[in-house]
Amino acid sequence: MEEKITLHLEDWLYNAGIVGIYNILTYSDDTIVKGKDSITFHKEALNDFEEKYFSYFIDKYEKLIPWGKIVDFENTIKYYKQNDLHNLDKENLAKLNDQIDYIKKTLKSNSFTKMYPLLESENDLTELEKRLTKINVKKISNENHQPVLDAFETIEIIINELKKLKAKKYLAARNTIYNYINRSWNGVAFLNRNDKELDPYISYKNHFIDPIFDYLEKDKTKYDYSCATCNSPISNLDNSMSFMNNIGFDTGRKTSHVWNFFFDLGICPICKLVYSCVPAGFIFTSNKGIFVNANNDIENLTSINRKIEEEILKNSSNSTYSAFIKSINEEMIKSTMYEISDIQVIRLENDKYKFSLLNSNILNLIHKNKEQLNYLFGKYYVENENRHYLQEEVTGALLDNQNLYLLIHKLLSYKLGKNNNTSYSSKDIANVLVINFNYLRGLSSMEEWKSEIVDKAESQGYYLRAEYEAKSNENKITGISYRLLNALKTNNKNSFMDTVLNCYLYVGKQVPKIITEILKDDEAFRTIGYAFVTGLISGNHNNKNDNNKN
C-alpha cells in the first residue's frame, strides 16, 4: 500500500508552504485530497519533485524573469522586420540599444555564466555576448539599416540558444532562484555559497527530497525528539528553520535566543520541504509579495490565493493590491452563504514581512468601496524619483488600519503646486475622501452622515472658485488654498473658518450650511475641509478635465 503524507494547517508561514506545495503538485497533475484543514498526497508525488518545483516557478514567472524578457524580444525583431525597419527613428534606436545593454548584462551575470557548463550549447553564449554590440546611430539611414540587421542576427542566435530545453531549464531556474525563491529562504542547498553541487535541481533534491524518503523508511519508535511544527518524532535537532528569512536564526552561534541555551526546535524533513515551498505560496510582482492566510479551511485558503495569482498573471499586473481587492470582493460575494472570518494578510516588502489582520469591518469596507478603489488603478504621484500608486497607497493604509488624511493632504499639495510628476485628477482625490469617510464612519457624529457630504463640500469649493473667477481674481485661490490646507494639517478650526468667512465676505455670498458642520468634531472638520479644498483647487470632480491635471 502506498504511504500517504498529510499536512495540517498551522501558523501563517507553514500555511504558505502548504499552499506552495499544493500549487506545485496540482500544477504537475498530482492527486491531492483536501480535508477541512489539511491536504493529503502519496509519497510517490515527491518523485522528481525538484523538476516540478522549478517548472512551477519558471512557467509562472516566465515573462518576468531575465530569461523570458530576452526570449520575448524575438517579437520586437519580427515587428521591425515586417515593417522594413521604417519605424526605427532615434527614439526607437535608443530603446534597441537599451535592450542590447540588457541582453549583454544578463549574459555576463553570475547567475547565467555559472550555468553555462550545464547547457551543452552549440554556440558559446560568452562569445555571442562579445559579438553583440550597440548600434551606431550615426551609421543608420533610410538606405542603410545593416548595423541593425547585424545586431538582430546575433540576438536571434542568442534567443535560439536560450530557447533550447537545457538552457531554459537551468538559466530560467537560476533566475527564479534569485528573483523569487531567495526572498523567503537562503543559506542552504543551491543558496549556500559552500554548496559544491552545480546543478540546482540535484542540490534541491539532495537537501529537501532524499531526506524525506530516508525518514519515511526508518523505525521512529526510539526517536527522542519531536518536530517543533507537526510533532512528528525526529532523531536529532539538525534540521531547523534557521534558513528562513526574517524567521530563523543561527542555532549554532546564537544559543542565547533559546531557553537555558538549549535549542530544541528541530523540524522533520517533511516540514522542511514545506517551508522550502513558501515562495510558491506567496504571489510576487517585481518588488512585492502577498499571502492571504484565510485559514478557516483549506479550500478557502487555496482559493483566494489562487485568484490573486490568476489576476496578476492574467493582466500582467504589477499590483498585488489590485489583485487582492478583486479576490476579496469575489470572496465577499460568496460570503452571503456564510460569515467571512477575520483574514490575516502577509505582505513581503523590501525583504521584510508586514502583517495585517482584516476584520469583517475592513473586509466590508474594501467590498463597499470596490468601485472607488478600482478607479484609482494606475493613478500615481512621484516622490524621491519613485512612483507611488494611489490604489496601493490606499489599500496599504486600510490593511494597516490607518486613515488617509496624510495621503489626501499630500495629493492636494502636489495638485496645488502643479507638480508635473503626477497622474491623478480631483475625482481621484474625491474617491480617496469617500473611502476615508466610509472608513471613519462610526466615529462620533460621522455615523449619522452619508458620503454625499464629500460631494456637497467639494461642490461648494467649486462654486467659491467660480465666484473668484467671475471677479477675475482666481490668482488668489492658491494662497487661500495653502492657508486652508495648513489649518487642516494643524487641526485649527478657527483659522480655517476665519479664512472661509473672509472669502465669502469678499464674494458677497452666504456661508453654506455644510461648512458650518465642521464645528461638530475633528473628523467632520477634516473630511468636509479637505473636500472643500479639493473643489476649490481643481473644480467639481464631475468635470473630467482639471485645470492642472497632469
C-alpha positions as CSV (number, residue, x, y, z in Angstrom):
1,M,0.0,0.0,0.0
2,E,1.3,3.4,-0.9
3,E,2.3,5.6,2.0
4,K,0.5,8.9,2.3
5,I,1.6,12.3,3.6
6,T,-0.8,14.6,5.3
7,L,-0.1,18.2,6.1
8,H,-2.3,20.2,8.5
9,L,-2.8,23.9,8.7
10,E,-0.7,25.6,11.3
11,D,0.7,29.2,11.5
12,W,0.9,31.6,8.6
13,L,4.4,30.5,7.4
14,Y,3.6,26.8,7.4
15,N,0.3,27.6,5.7
16,A,2.1,29.5,3.0
17,G,4.3,26.4,2.5
18,I,1.2,24.2,2.3
19,V,-0.3,26.4,-0.4
20,G,3.0,26.3,-2.2
21,I,3.3,22.5,-2.2
22,Y,-0.4,22.3,-3.2
23,N,0.3,24.7,-6.1
24,I,3.3,22.8,-7.3
25,L,1.6,19.3,-7.1
26,T,-1.6,20.4,-8.7
27,Y,0.4,22.2,-11.5
28,S,2.1,18.8,-12.1
29,D,-1.3,17.0,-12.1
30,D,-0.6,15.0,-9.0
31,T,-3.6,13.9,-6.9
32,I,-4.2,15.8,-3.8
33,V,-7.1,15.2,-1.4
34,K,-8.3,18.2,0.5
35,G,-9.6,17.9,4.1
36,K,-11.2,20.6,6.2
37,D,-7.8,21.8,7.4
38,S,-5.4,19.5,5.6
39,I,-4.1,18.2,2.3
40,T,-3.0,14.6,1.6
41,F,-0.9,13.1,-1.2
42,H,1.0,9.9,-1.9
43,K,4.7,10.0,-1.2
44,E,5.3,9.0,-4.8
45,A,4.2,12.5,-5.7
46,L,7.6,13.6,-4.4
47,N,9.3,11.6,-7.2
48,D,11.1,14.2,-9.4
49,F,9.7,16.9,-7.1
50,E,12.7,19.0,-7.9
51,E,11.7,19.1,-11.5
52,K,8.1,20.0,-10.6
53,Y,9.4,22.7,-8.2
54,F,11.4,24.7,-10.7
55,S,8.9,24.1,-13.6
56,Y,6.2,25.7,-11.5
57,F,8.3,28.9,-10.8
58,I,9.6,29.1,-14.4
59,D,6.2,28.8,-16.1
60,K,4.6,31.1,-13.5
61,Y,7.1,33.9,-13.8
62,E,8.4,33.3,-17.4
63,K,7.5,36.7,-18.7
64,L,9.0,38.5,-15.7
65,I,12.4,36.9,-15.4
66,P,15.5,38.0,-17.5
67,W,15.5,34.7,-19.5
68,G,11.9,35.4,-20.6
69,K,12.4,39.1,-21.3
70,I,15.3,38.2,-23.7
71,V,13.3,35.5,-25.5
72,D,10.3,37.8,-25.8
73,F,12.5,40.3,-27.7
74,E,12.0,37.9,-30.6
75,N,8.6,39.6,-31.2
76,T,10.1,43.0,-31.4
77,I,12.6,41.8,-34.0
78,K,9.7,40.3,-36.1
79,Y,7.8,43.5,-35.9
80,Y,10.6,45.6,-37.2
81,K,11.5,43.2,-40.0
82,Q,7.8,43.0,-41.1
83,N,7.7,46.8,-41.3
84,D,11.0,47.1,-43.2
85,L,12.7,48.9,-40.3
86,H,10.9,52.1,-41.3
87,N,9.8,52.8,-37.7
88,L,13.4,53.0,-36.5
89,D,13.7,56.6,-35.5
90,K,16.2,57.9,-33.0
91,E,13.9,57.1,-30.0
92,N,13.4,53.5,-31.1
93,L,17.1,53.0,-31.8
94,A,17.8,54.2,-28.3
95,K,15.3,51.6,-27.0
96,L,17.0,48.9,-29.1
97,N,20.4,49.9,-27.6
98,D,18.9,49.7,-24.1
99,Q,17.7,46.2,-24.9
100,I,21.1,45.3,-26.2
101,D,22.7,46.5,-23.0
102,Y,20.2,44.4,-21.0
103,I,21.0,41.3,-23.0
104,K,24.7,41.8,-22.6
105,K,24.4,42.5,-18.9
106,T,22.3,39.4,-18.4
107,L,24.5,37.1,-20.4
108,K,27.5,38.2,-18.4
109,S,25.8,37.9,-15.0
110,N,27.0,35.3,-12.5
111,S,23.6,33.7,-12.4
112,F,23.9,32.9,-16.1
113,T,27.6,32.2,-16.5
114,K,27.6,29.7,-13.6
115,M,25.1,27.5,-15.5
116,Y,26.9,27.6,-18.9
117,P,28.8,24.3,-18.3
118,L,25.5,22.5,-18.0
119,L,24.0,23.8,-21.3
120,E,25.9,21.9,-23.9
121,S,25.3,24.7,-26.4
122,E,26.4,24.6,-30.0
123,N,27.2,28.3,-29.8
124,D,29.2,29.9,-27.0
125,L,27.0,32.4,-25.2
126,T,30.0,34.2,-23.9
127,E,31.3,34.7,-27.4
128,L,27.9,35.8,-28.6
129,E,27.7,38.4,-25.9
130,K,31.1,39.8,-27.0
131,R,29.9,39.8,-30.7
132,L,26.8,41.7,-29.8
133,T,27.5,45.5,-29.8
134,K,25.3,48.6,-29.6
135,I,24.0,50.1,-32.8
136,N,25.9,53.1,-34.1
137,V,23.0,55.5,-34.7
138,K,25.2,57.8,-36.9
139,K,25.6,54.9,-39.4
140,I,21.8,54.4,-39.8
141,S,19.9,56.0,-42.7
142,N,16.9,55.2,-44.9
143,E,19.3,53.4,-47.3
144,N,21.4,51.7,-44.6
145,H,20.0,49.5,-41.8
146,Q,22.7,46.9,-41.9
147,P,24.0,47.6,-38.4
148,V,20.5,46.9,-37.1
149,L,20.2,43.7,-39.1
150,D,23.6,42.5,-37.9
151,A,22.5,43.1,-34.3
152,F,19.2,41.3,-34.9
153,E,21.0,38.4,-36.4
154,T,23.2,38.0,-33.3
155,I,20.3,38.4,-30.9
156,E,18.3,35.8,-32.8
157,I,21.1,33.3,-32.4
158,I,21.2,34.1,-28.7
159,I,17.5,33.6,-28.4
160,N,17.6,30.3,-30.2
161,E,20.2,29.1,-27.8
162,L,18.2,30.3,-24.8
163,K,15.0,28.5,-26.0
164,K,16.7,25.1,-26.0
165,L,15.5,22.8,-23.3
166,K,18.6,22.7,-21.1
167,A,19.1,26.5,-21.4
168,K,15.6,27.2,-20.3
169,K,15.8,24.5,-17.6
170,Y,18.9,25.9,-16.0
171,L,19.0,29.6,-16.8
172,A,15.4,30.3,-16.1
173,A,15.6,28.2,-12.9
174,R,18.6,30.3,-11.9
175,N,16.5,33.5,-12.5
176,T,13.7,32.2,-10.3
177,I,16.2,31.4,-7.5
178,Y,17.5,35.0,-7.3
179,N,14.2,36.8,-8.1
180,Y,11.7,34.8,-6.1
181,I,12.9,31.8,-4.1
182,N,15.6,33.7,-2.1
183,R,13.0,36.2,-0.9
184,S,11.7,33.5,1.5
185,W,14.8,31.4,2.4
186,N,18.5,31.3,2.0
187,G,21.8,29.7,3.1
188,V,21.0,26.1,2.2
189,A,21.1,23.9,-0.9
190,F,21.8,26.0,-4.1
191,L,21.6,29.2,-2.0
192,N,24.5,28.0,0.2
193,R,27.8,29.5,-1.1
194,N,29.7,26.4,0.0
195,D,27.4,24.0,-1.9
196,K,29.6,22.2,-4.3
197,E,26.8,20.9,-6.5
198,L,26.5,23.0,-9.6
199,D,23.1,21.6,-10.7
200,P,20.4,23.4,-8.7
201,Y,17.9,20.5,-9.3
202,I,20.2,17.9,-7.8
203,S,21.1,20.3,-5.0
204,Y,17.4,20.8,-4.1
205,K,16.8,17.0,-4.3
206,N,19.8,16.2,-2.1
207,H,18.8,18.7,0.6
208,F,15.0,18.5,0.7
209,I,13.7,15.4,-1.1
210,D,16.0,12.5,-0.4
211,P,15.9,13.0,3.4
212,I,12.1,12.5,3.3
213,F,12.3,9.1,1.7
214,D,15.0,8.1,4.2
215,Y,12.9,9.4,7.1
216,L,9.7,7.6,6.0
217,E,11.6,4.2,5.8
218,K,13.1,4.3,9.2
219,D,11.8,3.0,12.5
220,K,11.0,6.1,14.6
221,T,9.8,4.4,17.8
222,K,13.1,5.2,19.6
223,Y,13.5,8.8,18.5
224,D,14.0,11.2,21.4
225,Y,12.8,14.5,19.9
226,S,9.6,15.9,18.3
227,C,9.2,18.2,15.3
228,A,8.5,21.7,16.6
229,T,5.9,22.1,13.8
230,C,4.0,18.9,13.4
231,N,5.1,17.0,16.5
232,S,6.4,14.0,14.5
233,P,9.3,12.1,16.1
234,I,12.8,13.0,15.0
235,S,16.2,11.5,15.8
236,N,18.1,14.8,16.2
237,L,17.8,18.6,16.0
238,D,20.0,19.1,13.0
239,N,17.1,20.4,10.9
240,S,15.7,23.8,11.9
241,M,14.0,26.9,10.5
242,S,17.3,28.8,10.5
243,F,17.3,29.0,6.7
244,M,14.0,31.0,6.6
245,N,14.5,34.7,6.0
246,N,13.5,37.0,8.9
247,I,12.2,34.0,10.9
248,G,15.1,31.6,11.9
249,F,18.5,32.3,13.4
250,D,21.8,30.6,13.5
251,T,21.2,27.8,16.1
252,G,24.9,27.0,16.4
253,R,26.1,30.5,17.1
254,K,23.2,32.2,18.9
255,T,22.1,29.8,21.6
256,S,21.2,32.7,23.8
257,H,18.0,33.0,21.7
258,V,16.5,29.9,23.4
259,W,15.6,28.9,26.9
260,N,18.6,27.8,29.0
261,F,20.9,28.0,25.9
262,F,19.4,24.7,24.7
263,F,17.9,24.6,21.2
264,D,15.1,22.1,20.9
265,L,13.1,23.5,18.0
266,G,14.2,20.9,15.4
267,I,11.9,20.1,12.5
268,C,11.3,16.9,10.5
269,P,12.3,16.6,6.8
270,I,8.7,16.8,5.6
271,C,8.2,20.2,7.3
272,K,11.5,21.4,6.0
273,L,10.2,20.6,2.5
274,V,7.0,22.5,3.2
275,Y,9.0,25.6,4.3
276,S,11.0,25.4,1.1
277,C,7.7,25.8,-0.8
278,V,6.8,29.1,1.0
279,P,7.9,31.1,-2.1
280,A,5.4,29.1,-4.2
281,G,2.6,30.1,-1.7
282,F,3.3,33.8,-2.0
283,I,2.4,35.7,-5.1
284,F,5.1,38.1,-6.3
285,T,5.3,41.1,-8.5
286,S,8.5,42.8,-9.3
287,N,9.0,44.2,-5.8
288,K,6.2,42.9,-3.6
289,G,4.8,39.6,-2.4
290,I,1.5,38.8,-0.7
291,F,0.0,35.8,1.0
292,V,-3.6,35.7,2.4
293,N,-3.8,33.4,5.4
294,A,-7.6,32.7,5.1
295,N,-7.1,29.7,7.4
296,N,-10.7,28.9,8.3
297,D,-10.4,25.9,5.9
298,I,-8.0,24.6,3.2
299,E,-10.5,25.3,0.4
300,N,-10.8,29.0,1.2
301,L,-7.0,29.3,1.8
302,T,-6.1,27.9,-1.6
303,S,-8.9,29.5,-3.5
304,I,-8.3,33.1,-2.5
305,N,-4.6,32.9,-3.1
306,R,-5.1,31.2,-6.5
307,K,-7.5,34.0,-7.5
308,I,-4.9,36.7,-6.6
309,E,-2.3,34.8,-8.6
310,E,-4.5,34.4,-11.6
311,E,-5.5,38.1,-11.6
312,I,-1.8,39.2,-11.5
313,L,-0.7,36.8,-14.2
314,K,-3.7,37.2,-16.4
315,N,-3.5,41.0,-16.6
316,S,0.3,41.1,-16.3
317,S,-0.4,43.4,-13.4
318,N,2.3,44.9,-11.3
319,S,0.0,45.4,-8.4
320,T,-0.6,42.7,-5.8
321,Y,-3.1,45.1,-4.2
322,S,-5.3,45.3,-7.3
323,A,-5.4,41.6,-7.5
324,F,-6.1,41.3,-3.7
325,I,-9.0,43.8,-4.0
326,K,-10.7,41.8,-6.8
327,S,-10.1,38.5,-5.0
328,I,-11.5,39.8,-1.7
329,N,-14.6,41.1,-3.5
330,E,-15.2,37.7,-5.0
331,E,-15.0,36.1,-1.6
332,M,-17.3,38.7,-0.2
333,I,-19.9,37.9,-2.8
334,K,-19.6,34.2,-1.9
335,S,-19.9,35.1,1.8
336,T,-23.7,35.6,1.5
337,M,-23.6,31.9,2.3
338,Y,-21.5,32.2,5.4
339,E,-20.0,34.8,7.7
340,I,-16.5,35.5,6.4
341,S,-13.9,35.1,9.1
342,D,-11.1,37.5,10.0
343,I,-8.3,37.3,7.4
344,Q,-4.6,37.6,8.0
345,V,-2.7,39.3,5.2
346,I,1.1,39.0,5.0
347,R,3.0,41.3,2.7
348,L,6.6,40.9,1.8
349,E,8.1,44.3,1.0
350,N,11.7,45.4,1.0
351,D,12.6,41.9,2.3
352,K,10.5,42.3,5.4
353,Y,7.2,40.8,6.4
354,K,4.3,43.1,7.2
355,F,1.2,41.7,8.9
356,S,-2.4,42.9,8.8
357,L,-5.5,41.3,10.4
358,L,-8.5,42.3,8.4
359,N,-11.7,42.0,10.5
360,S,-15.1,42.0,9.0
361,N,-15.4,45.8,9.1
362,I,-12.3,46.3,6.9
363,L,-13.3,43.5,4.5
364,N,-16.8,45.0,4.1
365,L,-15.1,48.4,3.6
366,I,-13.0,47.1,0.8
367,H,-16.0,45.5,-0.8
368,K,-18.2,48.6,-0.4
369,N,-15.6,50.8,-1.9
370,K,-14.5,48.5,-4.8
371,E,-15.6,51.0,-7.5
372,Q,-13.6,53.8,-5.9
373,L,-10.6,51.5,-5.4
374,N,-10.7,50.2,-9.0
375,Y,-10.9,53.8,-10.3
376,L,-7.6,54.6,-8.6
377,F,-5.8,51.9,-10.5
378,G,-2.8,53.3,-12.5
379,K,-3.0,56.8,-10.9
380,Y,0.2,57.9,-9.2
381,Y,2.5,60.6,-7.9
382,V,6.3,60.7,-7.9
383,E,8.2,61.2,-4.7
384,N,12.0,60.8,-4.4
385,E,12.1,59.6,-8.0
386,N,9.7,56.7,-7.2
387,R,6.2,56.3,-8.4
388,H,3.6,55.8,-5.7
389,Y,0.3,54.3,-7.0
390,L,-2.8,55.6,-5.3
391,Q,-4.5,52.2,-5.2
392,E,-1.6,50.7,-3.4
393,E,-1.2,53.6,-1.0
394,V,-4.9,53.5,-0.1
395,T,-5.1,49.7,0.2
396,G,-1.9,49.6,2.2
397,A,-3.3,52.1,4.7
398,L,-6.5,50.2,5.1
399,L,-4.6,47.0,5.6
400,D,-2.7,48.8,8.4
401,N,-5.9,50.2,9.8
402,Q,-4.9,53.8,9.2
403,N,-6.9,56.8,8.0
404,L,-6.0,58.5,4.7
405,Y,-5.6,62.2,5.8
406,L,-1.9,62.2,5.3
407,L,-2.3,60.9,1.7
408,I,-5.1,63.3,1.0
409,H,-3.1,66.3,2.2
410,K,-0.2,65.2,0.0
411,L,-2.3,64.8,-3.1
412,L,-3.8,68.2,-2.7
413,S,-0.5,69.9,-2.0
414,Y,1.0,68.3,-5.2
415,K,-2.0,69.3,-7.2
416,L,-1.9,72.9,-5.8
417,G,1.8,73.1,-6.6
418,K,1.1,71.9,-10.2
419,N,3.6,69.0,-9.8
420,N,4.3,67.7,-13.2
421,N,5.1,64.2,-11.8
422,T,1.5,63.3,-11.0
423,S,-1.2,61.4,-12.8
424,Y,-4.4,61.9,-10.9
425,S,-7.4,64.2,-11.0
426,S,-9.6,65.9,-8.5
427,K,-12.1,63.0,-9.0
428,D,-9.3,60.6,-7.7
429,I,-8.8,62.7,-4.6
430,A,-12.6,62.8,-4.1
431,N,-12.6,59.0,-4.3
432,V,-9.9,58.8,-1.6
433,L,-12.0,61.1,0.5
434,V,-15.1,58.9,0.1
435,I,-13.1,55.8,1.1
436,N,-11.7,57.6,4.1
437,F,-15.2,58.8,5.1
438,N,-16.5,55.2,5.0
439,Y,-13.5,54.1,7.0
440,L,-14.2,56.7,9.7
441,R,-18.0,56.1,9.9
442,G,-18.9,55.1,13.4
443,L,-16.7,57.7,15.0
444,S,-18.6,60.4,16.9
445,S,-21.2,62.2,14.7
446,M,-19.9,60.8,11.5
447,E,-22.0,57.7,11.9
448,E,-25.2,59.7,11.1
449,W,-23.8,61.2,7.9
450,K,-23.8,59.9,4.4
451,S,-20.9,60.0,1.9
452,E,-22.7,62.7,-0.1
453,I,-21.2,65.3,2.3
454,V,-17.9,64.8,0.4
455,D,-19.6,65.8,-2.9
456,K,-21.6,68.6,-1.3
457,A,-18.5,70.1,0.3
458,E,-16.4,69.7,-2.9
459,S,-19.2,71.4,-4.9
460,Q,-19.2,74.4,-2.5
461,G,-15.4,74.8,-3.1
462,Y,-16.1,74.7,-6.8
463,Y,-18.7,77.4,-6.6
464,L,-16.5,79.6,-4.4
465,R,-13.8,79.3,-7.1
466,A,-16.3,80.3,-9.8
467,E,-17.1,83.5,-7.8
468,Y,-13.4,84.4,-7.7
469,E,-13.0,83.7,-11.4
470,A,-16.1,85.9,-12.1
471,K,-14.2,88.7,-10.3
472,S,-11.0,87.9,-12.3
473,N,-9.3,87.1,-9.0
474,E,-8.6,83.4,-9.4
475,N,-4.9,84.1,-8.7
476,K,-5.9,84.5,-5.0
477,I,-7.1,80.8,-4.9
478,T,-3.6,79.4,-4.5
479,G,-2.8,81.5,-1.4
480,I,-6.2,80.8,0.1
481,S,-5.9,77.1,-0.5
482,Y,-2.5,76.9,1.2
483,R,-3.9,78.7,4.3
484,L,-6.8,76.2,4.4
485,L,-4.5,73.2,4.0
486,N,-2.3,74.5,6.8
487,A,-5.3,74.9,9.1
488,L,-6.4,71.3,8.2
489,K,-3.0,69.9,8.9
490,T,-2.7,71.6,12.3
491,N,-6.4,70.8,13.0
492,N,-7.1,74.6,13.5
493,K,-10.8,75.1,13.1
494,N,-10.7,78.8,13.9
495,S,-8.1,79.6,11.3
496,F,-10.0,77.6,8.7
497,M,-13.3,79.3,9.5
498,D,-11.6,82.8,9.5
499,T,-10.2,82.2,6.0
500,V,-13.5,80.8,4.7
501,L,-15.6,83.7,6.2
502,N,-13.3,86.2,4.7
503,C,-13.7,84.5,1.3
504,Y,-17.5,84.6,1.4
505,L,-17.5,88.2,2.7
506,Y,-15.3,89.1,-0.3
507,V,-17.6,87.5,-2.9
508,G,-20.8,88.7,-1.0
509,K,-22.3,85.2,-0.6
510,Q,-23.7,83.4,2.4
511,V,-21.6,80.7,4.0
512,P,-23.1,77.3,3.0
513,K,-24.6,75.2,5.8
514,I,-22.2,72.3,5.0
515,I,-19.2,74.5,6.0
516,T,-20.7,75.1,9.5
517,E,-20.8,71.4,10.1
518,I,-17.1,71.3,10.5
519,L,-17.5,72.6,14.1
520,K,-19.2,69.3,15.2
521,D,-16.0,67.3,15.6
522,D,-12.4,66.8,14.3
523,E,-13.3,64.1,11.7
524,A,-16.1,66.2,10.3
525,F,-13.7,69.2,10.1
526,R,-11.1,67.3,8.2
527,T,-13.5,65.4,5.9
528,I,-15.5,68.5,4.9
529,G,-12.5,70.7,4.9
530,Y,-10.4,68.6,2.6
531,A,-13.4,68.0,0.2
532,F,-14.0,71.8,0.1
533,V,-10.3,72.5,-0.8
534,T,-10.5,69.8,-3.4
535,G,-13.3,71.6,-5.2
536,L,-11.6,75.0,-4.6
537,I,-8.3,73.8,-6.2
538,S,-9.5,71.8,-9.1
539,G,-13.1,72.4,-9.7
540,N,-16.0,70.0,-9.3
541,H,-14.8,66.4,-9.7
542,N,-17.5,65.6,-12.3
543,N,-15.5,67.8,-14.7
544,K,-13.0,65.3,-16.1
545,N,-10.5,67.9,-17.3
546,D,-9.0,69.6,-14.3
547,N,-7.2,72.9,-15.0
548,N,-4.0,71.4,-13.6
549,K,-4.4,67.7,-14.4
550,N,-1.1,66.3,-15.3
